[in-house]
Amino acid sequence: MGHKAHIAELADYISANQISKEQQLYESFIEKDSSTLSPPLVRYNDVSKKKRKPPQNESFPMQRIKSTPNIMKGFGVPSEPWNRVERILPWRAVGPPYFYYENVANTPKGVWTTISRFLYDVQPEFVDSISFCASVRKRGYVHNLPICNRFPLLPRPPLTIHGALPSTESWWPIWDPRTHLNCILTCIGSAKLTERIKNALDSCDGEPTPQVKRYVLQECRKWNLIWVGKNRVAPLEPREMEALLGFPEDHTRGINMKERYKALGNSFQVDTVAYHLSVLKERFPRGMNVLSMFSGIGGAEVALYRLGIPLKNVVSIEISATSRSVLRNWWQQTNQRGRLVEVGDIQDVGPEQVAAWLSEFGEFDLVIGGSPCNNLAGGNRVSRNGLEGEESSLFFDYYRILNQFGAVDKNELTNLTSLP
């Protein structure tokens, strides 16, 4: 990796071993038990909207959220339409505006409890995107969306490696039991590694020894290596990652390879997010105003577009100029008729700016985003200090801006926007 590697890349590098072990656990779980883990049955109550208030200095009534299970299906997935779940939202969380927040599922103790407390006591929905594509992606989502009458994007993506990457099947050895890929990270295995694997396999006369098999499988799981020839493995190409994550082909084309991997590793899994957002289609047939925080390469925007929901006005807050360029190019290539407003640093967005947007666009229908997970991810052994971390603490900016929609009085918009 080198001593100049970014902390996010170091975290991904360290977490690779952990993820490969989780994949092995998943495979053994599937073999032993195909039953599902479901949340308790509760009801969704669509009560009238009331003004939201920030958390009070009182004891938090919700029990501490426990660690997430290996198989996560949230409030339901497309493959199990019979598994219907309902819930009751706290009164101050009922939309519109609807909000949707995402981050990694496996965090330091107490993080999801804190996130839920700030986001109006809404319980998180933990989902593994393995139910939507051929790659593991364990995430938690806190949102106030209805959960009845969801529907998946069509066509449904393949759910196995060979379905998603059919060219690999003819080269896949029978001793490699993988049917799914691990979580797509921001970095990939090196050419030196793949050459070492080839040399190890070539040195065996016929069937690889158990020791060589263990070594190869460990590295393949760790780095999401796929079989591309006799005794030859390779990391995923960006276009293959785009397909696994639900983006259009060449979505990230035009930026350098390292930036493509980084941007894709930090993105939403579009099919998963679209399944949750699908309930908005019948509610907004004429389109939506969207505030997209930590937009990245536009996972939320692509999901809404693929659902057929017109994007009237989108305010995109994203600090990476490279990621902003990807979203801008997609916006132009898909001939979006709405307006895209780009903002760089979320910490520069204050009450006056929010008031100006409300004055110009009216209400935002959806506030969506996922703050950086650098200080939350399980593989970060350097600075895994939860929401107090320099980057993951940006969650509080998501909450700060979201809460302003209940705090800004529309009668005062003129006064706010006229401030120096």
URFENFEN-V225105 format. One record per residue. N is the residue number from 1. OMEGA is omega in degrees with one decimal (NA if undefined). D_CENTER is the distance of its C-alpha to the mean C-alpha in Angstrom with 1 decimal. Layout:
n:omega:d_center
N:OMEGA:D_CENTER
N:OMEGA:D_CENTER
This chain:
n:omega:d_center
1:-179.6:24.6
2:-175.3:27.3
3:-179.9:28.1
4:-178.3:26.5
5:178.1:23.0
6:-177.0:20.2
7:178.9:19.1
8:179.2:15.4
9:176.7:17.1
10:179.3:19.4
11:177.6:16.8
12:-179.2:15.2
13:-178.1:18.9
14:-174.9:19.8
15:-175.0:17.0
16:178.3:17.8
17:-178.7:20.7
18:-179.1:18.9
19:179.5:16.2
20:176.8:19.2
21:177.7:21.0
22:178.3:18.2
23:178.3:18.4
24:177.3:22.1
25:179.6:21.8
26:-178.2:19.7
27:178.8:22.3
28:178.9:25.1
29:-179.4:23.6
30:-178.6:23.4
31:-173.5:27.0
32:-171.5:28.3
33:179.2:26.7
34:179.1:24.9
35:-176.3:24.8
36:175.4:21.7
37:-174.8:20.7
38:175.7:20.5
39:-179.8:20.4
40:-178.8:23.7
41:174.3:25.0
42:-173.9:25.1
43:173.4:25.6
44:-176.4:23.8
45:-175.9:26.4
46:-179.2:26.2
47:-177.6:28.6
48:-177.1:29.6
49:173.0:27.6
50:-176.8:28.9
51:-178.4:28.5
52:177.3:25.8
53:177.0:26.9
54:179.9:25.4
55:179.2:25.5
56:177.2:29.1
57:180.0:30.8
58:-178.2:31.4
59:-177.0:30.4
60:-173.1:27.0
61:-176.4:27.8
62:177.1:24.7
63:178.8:24.9
64:-178.5:22.8
65:-175.8:19.6
66:179.1:20.2
67:-172.8:18.2
68:178.9:15.9
69:179.0:17.5
70:179.1:17.0
71:-173.7:16.4
72:-178.2:13.9
73:171.8:14.4
74:179.2:14.0
75:177.9:16.5
76:178.8:17.0
77:-175.2:15.8
78:-176.8:17.7
79:-178.9:19.7
80:-177.5:21.3
81:179.5:22.6
82:-176.3:25.3
83:-176.1:23.0
84:-178.5:23.1
85:174.9:21.9
86:179.3:22.9
87:172.9:22.5
88:177.3:24.3
89:169.7:22.6
90:-172.0:24.4
91:-176.4:26.6
92:-179.5:25.2
93:-173.7:21.6
94:179.1:22.8
95:5.7:21.8
96:1.5:22.2
97:174.1:20.6
98:176.5:17.5
99:-174.7:14.7
100:-178.3:11.0
101:-176.6:9.3
102:170.4:6.0
103:-178.7:6.4
104:-176.1:7.5
105:-174.8:9.9
106:-175.3:12.9
107:173.5:14.2
108:-176.3:17.9
109:174.5:20.1
110:-175.9:20.0
111:-177.8:16.8
112:173.8:15.2
113:178.6:18.8
114:179.0:19.0
115:-179.6:15.8
116:-180.0:17.1
117:179.6:20.6
118:-179.4:19.7
119:166.8:17.7
120:175.0:20.9
121:178.0:20.9
122:178.9:18.2
123:179.7:17.2
124:173.0:13.6
125:-177.9:12.4
126:-175.3:11.1
127:170.8:9.8
128:-177.2:9.9
129:175.2:8.9
130:175.0:12.4
131:-176.3:13.7
132:-177.9:12.4
133:-176.3:12.9
134:-176.8:14.8
135:175.3:12.2
136:173.1:11.1
137:-174.6:7.5
138:-175.8:8.2
139:171.7:6.2
140:-178.7:8.4
141:172.8:8.6
142:-175.9:11.9
143:177.1:13.4
144:178.3:16.9
145:168.1:16.5
146:-178.2:19.1
147:175.7:18.2
148:176.1:21.2
149:170.9:21.7
150:174.6:18.1
151:-177.2:18.3
152:171.7:16.3
153:175.6:16.3
154:-2.0:19.4
155:178.8:20.2
156:179.7:18.2
157:176.1:16.8
158:-176.8:18.6
159:178.0:17.4
160:179.8:19.4
161:-176.5:19.9
162:175.4:23.3
163:-179.0:22.1
164:-177.0:19.4
165:-172.2:21.7
166:-178.4:25.2
167:-178.9:27.1
168:-169.7:26.2
169:-176.4:28.0
170:-179.2:31.5
171:-172.2:30.9
172:-179.7:29.0
173:-177.0:31.3
174:-179.4:32.0
175:173.2:31.5
176:-172.2:27.7
177:-173.6:26.3
178:172.2:22.6
179:179.0:21.3
180:175.7:17.5
181:175.3:15.9
182:-179.7:14.1
183:177.8:10.6
184:-175.8:10.6
185:-177.7:11.6
186:177.8:13.0
187:-174.1:16.5
188:176.2:18.6
189:-174.4:21.9
190:175.7:25.0
191:177.7:27.9
192:179.3:30.2
193:-178.6:28.2
194:177.3:28.3
195:176.8:32.0
196:178.7:32.7
197:179.0:31.2
198:-180.0:33.4
199:179.2:36.4
200:179.7:35.9
201:179.7:35.8
202:-178.0:38.7
203:178.6:40.8
204:179.1:40.8
205:-177.6:43.6
206:-177.8:41.9
207:178.0:39.6
208:177.3:37.5
209:177.2:38.6
210:179.9:36.5
211:178.8:35.8
212:178.4:34.5
213:-179.8:32.3
214:179.8:30.7
215:-177.3:30.2
216:-179.3:28.7
217:178.9:26.4
218:-179.2:25.2
219:179.1:24.4
220:177.8:22.9
221:-176.0:20.4
222:-172.1:19.7
223:-179.7:19.1
224:179.2:18.0
225:179.4:21.5
226:-177.0:22.8
227:-176.3:26.5
228:179.7:28.0
229:179.4:31.7
230:-179.5:34.3
231:-176.2:33.3
232:176.2:30.7
233:-179.4:27.0
234:174.2:24.5
235:177.2:21.0
236:172.2:18.6
237:178.8:19.4
238:-179.4:17.0
239:176.8:18.0
240:175.1:17.2
241:179.3:13.6
242:-180.0:13.3
243:-179.9:14.7
244:-178.0:12.6
245:175.9:9.3
246:178.5:11.4
247:175.8:12.7
248:-179.4:16.5
249:179.4:18.7
250:179.7:19.3
251:-177.6:16.7
252:-179.5:16.7
253:178.4:20.4
254:174.2:22.7
255:-174.8:21.2
256:-171.1:22.2
257:-179.2:20.8
258:179.1:19.6
259:178.0:17.6
260:179.4:16.1
261:-179.1:14.8
262:-178.0:13.5
263:-179.9:11.8
264:179.2:10.2
265:-178.9:9.3
266:-169.9:7.4
267:169.1:5.7
268:162.5:3.4
269:-166.7:5.3
270:-177.1:8.0
271:179.3:10.2
272:-178.6:8.2
273:179.8:7.6
274:177.8:11.1
275:178.6:12.6
276:-177.0:12.0
277:-174.2:13.2
278:-179.0:16.1
279:-177.9:18.3
280:-173.4:18.7
281:-178.9:20.5
282:179.7:23.8
283:-177.4:23.6
284:-177.9:23.3
285:-179.0:25.4
286:176.2:26.5
287:-173.5:23.2
288:164.5:21.0
289:-172.6:20.9
290:168.5:17.4
291:-174.3:16.6
292:-179.8:13.4
293:-175.1:12.9
294:-169.9:11.2
295:-175.9:10.9
296:-178.6:10.5
297:171.1:11.6
298:179.1:11.2
299:180.0:8.3
300:-179.1:9.5
301:178.1:13.0
302:179.6:12.9
303:180.0:11.7
304:179.3:14.6
305:179.8:17.0
306:175.2:16.6
307:-178.6:17.3
308:178.3:20.4
309:-179.4:19.9
310:178.4:21.8
311:-177.4:20.4
312:177.7:23.4
313:178.1:22.3
314:170.9:19.0
315:-175.9:19.0
316:178.0:16.4
317:-176.7:16.2
318:-174.2:15.1
319:-178.1:17.3
320:178.0:17.0
321:178.9:19.8
322:179.0:18.6
323:177.4:15.2
324:180.0:17.3
325:177.9:19.6
326:179.2:17.2
327:-179.6:16.2
328:179.0:19.9
329:178.1:21.0
330:-179.9:18.9
331:-179.2:20.2
332:-176.7:23.7
333:179.7:23.5
334:175.3:22.5
335:177.3:25.3
336:-178.6:23.4
337:-179.8:26.2
338:-177.3:24.5
339:176.3:24.3
340:177.5:21.6
341:-176.9:22.2
342:177.4:20.7
343:-176.9:20.6
344:-171.4:20.2
345:-179.0:20.1
346:-178.5:18.7
347:175.6:21.5
348:-177.3:24.0
349:-179.7:23.1
350:-178.4:25.8
351:-179.3:27.4
352:179.3:29.6
353:177.6:26.8
354:179.4:25.1
355:179.0:28.6
356:177.8:29.2
357:179.4:26.1
358:178.6:27.2
359:-176.3:30.6
360:-172.9:29.7
361:-169.7:27.1
362:-177.9:27.8
363:166.2:25.2
364:-179.6:21.5
365:-177.4:20.3
366:173.5:16.5
367:-169.6:15.0
368:176.2:11.2
369:175.8:9.0
370:-176.1:7.2
371:-176.7:10.0
372:-177.7:10.5
373:-172.1:10.2
374:-176.7:13.4
375:-178.7:15.7
376:-172.6:13.7
377:-175.3:12.8
378:-178.1:15.5
379:-177.9:16.8
380:179.3:17.8
381:-176.7:21.5
382:-175.4:22.6
383:178.6:21.0
384:-176.8:18.9
385:170.8:20.4
386:-176.4:17.7
387:174.7:17.5
388:-179.9:20.8
389:-174.7:19.4
390:-176.3:20.0
391:-178.2:16.4
392:176.2:14.5
393:176.6:17.4
394:172.2:16.0
395:-176.9:14.4
396:172.9:18.0
397:173.8:18.1
398:179.8:15.4
399:-177.7:17.7
400:-178.1:20.8
401:178.2:20.1
402:-175.9:18.9
403:179.6:22.1
404:179.2:24.3
405:173.7:24.0
406:-174.4:26.1
407:-177.3:28.2
408:177.9:29.3
409:-176.9:32.4
410:178.5:32.8
411:-178.2:36.5
412:-176.0:35.9
413:-178.0:33.8
414:-180.0:36.9
415:-177.6:37.8
416:-176.5:34.4
417:179.8:34.0
418:179.5:37.6
419:-179.7:37.0
420:NA:37.8
